[in-house]
Amino acid sequence: MIDITPTIHLGDEEIELVYVRAPGPGGQNVNKVSSAVQLRFNLLGSPSLPVEVKQRLARLAGRRMTSQGVLILEAKQYRSQEQNRQAVLERLRRLIQQASQPPKPRRRTQPTRASRLRRLESKRKRAKIKRIRKDKEFDG
């Protein structure tokens, strides 16, 4: 059982961890030990997450989500399999916590009086420049 928030908990059966060989440093172990961890989480089939959280998580996941609705995260920064496992689980936890926060509603605001006056003044200046140029074309 993985605790995400006080109300959201994921069962261990919902997460699939696959251990693969990691690129990079590792000495003699690099070709023998599968230290990188690939986490697969079936987002669309998860009974633990509310619908709104699933939708926000799908948007946050972006290219890390397959067309079948499976979220794939990888961790390969450590040489230890256990450290990579902890890192990928923490990344999933943070991603779901971020998706569980409802977005702040946008409040429409009016432009200030000063900004409206600045805008109109710049339009007047521009119009004056164009009027002057137009008059000079006929003179020359």
PyMOL commands that set and color helices and strands:
alter all, ss='L'
color gray80, all
select helices_A, chain A and resi 12-14+27-31+51-64+81-100+113-139
alter helices_A, ss='H'
color red, helices_A
select strands_A, chain A and resi 2-3+9-10+15-20+36-42+70-75
alter strands_A, ss='S'
color yellow, strands_A
deselect
rebuild
show_as cartoon
